[in-house]
């Protein structure tokens, strides 16, 4: 019963962030990858795509949103969370048209989980489904226990996500702020980039905090206000 409930939740997209869409992603040097992912999420293009690097979860979830918008069945599997369940959660996924597996590196060295993913891969491929996978590093660097897993993960196209420049990060922050109805000046944006960790997930969390606090205090985003909120 637990397995079926987990699968149902994954299939319905529970856990997908509303903002994790292609429209809400600045591609930068990753335009080719985004193009390939969009085609795959629409039922065309490459059948197996593996990509790694910062921002991969956003893009993987964007694939699921895109698939749902085009009437395709999709399942999102975050291995960081599923590792606490039985690998039986992979059973039956081949009936979906798009399967997105996040954080493959989480199961490296765990032979039981590696075998589950390996067999799921084969079933999905045999059924003609499309498989999108992410990890923190390239397939050969994962330290997998099953040698055949490396060849499977490399069986399609492999991309490394290219990091954004500071100028691109500022653009993304400004774009995200505008969509929240916030006015983020260039000076304030540069201040946040200079004084906060530069991972985009951290920067987005910081922006969300500032948004909530500015609304509560009825204050504009200024450098003094940012300093106060972030206790600098």
N, C-alpha and C positions, 0 to 999 in steps of 0.2 A: 504493500500500500504506500509506503514512504517513497519507494522508487517511482511509482506511477504519479504521485503528487508532484515530485520534483520535476519529472519530465513534462508534465502538464504546465507547470509554471514556466519552465524554460521555453516551451513551444509558444506560449502566449506572450513571451517577451517580458515577463516579470523580472525586474532587475535592470532593464534597459533605462538609461537616463534619457529624459525627453529631449535634452539639448544635444545629445550625441548623434547629430545628423551630418550629412555631407554639407548641407547649406551652412552649418555652423562650424565649419572646419576650414582653416586657411592652409592651402596645400603647399605653398612655397615651392621648394625643390621636389616635392612629392607628388606633383601633378600627374605623372604617368601612373603611379600606384593608385591614386584616387580614381583615375579614369578606368583602370582595370577592375577595381573593386565595384564601381558603379555598374559596369557591364555584367559582372558576375552576379551581383545582387538582383539584376533584372532578368536573370536566366540565360545570359549569353556569355561570350568571352571564355576566359580560362576556367577550367574546372577545379584546379587546385592552386591556391595562392597562400604563400607563407611570407609573413613580414614581421620585422622585429625593430624595436626601438621605442623611444618616448612618444606617446600619443596613439599607440596601437589599439588600446582598448576602445577609445573614442571611435576610431575608424571601423573596428569590428562591429560595434553596436550600430554604427551608421548603416552597415550592410544589412542588418536585420530590419531596421526601420525602412530602408529602401525596398527590401524584398516584400515586406508587409504592404507597402503602398502600391506595389505592382501585383498584389494578389497571390504572392508566392508564400509557401509555408517555410518558416525558418526557425531555427533553434539556436540559442546562445548558451554556451557552456563555459562558465568561468571556473577553470580548474582550481584556482586559489580557494574557492568556496566549496567546490564539489569534492575535494580531496578528503573531506570528513565523511562523505557518503560512500556507498559501495560503487565500484566501477560499473556495476550493472546499469547505471544511468545511461550508458551508451547503447543499450539494447533498443532496437526499433527505430533509431534515429535515421536510418537509411530511407525511411518513408518520407522524410522531409526533403524539400528541394534545395534548401541552403542550410548548411550546418557551419556554425562559427565557434571554433574552440579557442579560448583565450588562455594565455599563460602556459604554454606547453612545457616550459622549463620547470614548472612546479612538480612534474611527475618524473623528472630525470632521475634514473637510478632505482625507481620503484617498478620492479619488473611486472607486478600484477597490473598496475595502471598502464604501463607502457603496452602490455599485451592487449589490454582492453581498447586502447586508442588505435593500436595497429589493426586489430580485427574490425573495428568500426570504420576505419579508413577504407579497408578493402571492401566492406559491404556497401559503403556510400559510393565508392568508385564504381563498383559493379552495377549498382542501381542507376547510375548516371547522374547522381547528385553533385552539387558543388560544395567544396570544402574550403573554408577560409580559416587560417590558423595564425596565431601570434605567439611570440616568445620574447625573451629578453636578449637573445643572441641568435647567431646563425645555427642551422641544424647540426653542423659538424662540431660545434663548440658546446653543445648541451650536456655532453657526458651521458648519453643514453646507454642503457644496458643492452638493448636489442639493436644489433648492427643494422638490421633491415629497416628499423624505424628512421634512420638517417636518410636512406634512399627514398622512403615514402615521403618524408617531409620535404625533400628536395625535388619531388617528382613533378611539381608544377613550375611556377615562377616564384623566385625568392627576391624580396626587396628589403633593403635596410632603410628605415625611415631617417631622413636627413633632418638634423635639428634646425630650428628657426634662428635667424639672426636676431640681434637685439631690436633692430628696426622692425623686423617682421613681428616679433613678440609685442612690441608697442602697438603695431597695427591691429593685432588680434585682440589685445586688451581693450583698445578703443572700440573696436567692432562689438565685442561682447558687452561693454558698458552701454553702448547705444541701444542694443537690443533689450537691455534692462531698463532703459529710460534714464540712464545716468549720463552726466556730462563729465567726461574725463579729459582734462586738459593735457597737453603734451608734457608740461612741467611735472604734473602730478604722476602721469604715467611713467615718466623717466625716473622719478623718485622711487616709485614702487619697484621698478626693475632693479634699481641700484641697491635697495635696502632689503629686498625679500629674496628668498630662494627662487631660482629662475626656472624651475620645472613648471610647465604650463598648468598642471593640475593644482600646484600650490598657488600659483598666481591667480587662477580662477577662484580658488577657495578664498583667497585674500579679497578679491573683488566682491565676492558674495557677502563676506563679512562687512566690508565697507558700505555696501549697498544697504544692508539691514540697519546698520548703525546710523547712516546718514538719514534714512527715512525716519527712524525713531527719534533722532535729535533734530530733525528738520534742518539739517546742515548741508551745505554744498561740499563737494570733495575738494579740499584744499590741503596743502602740505602740512600745516599745523594740525588739521583735523585727522589726517592719516597718521601722523605721529602719535596723537592721543589715543586713537583706536588701537593701533598696533603696539602701543606702549614703548615707543622709541625714545 
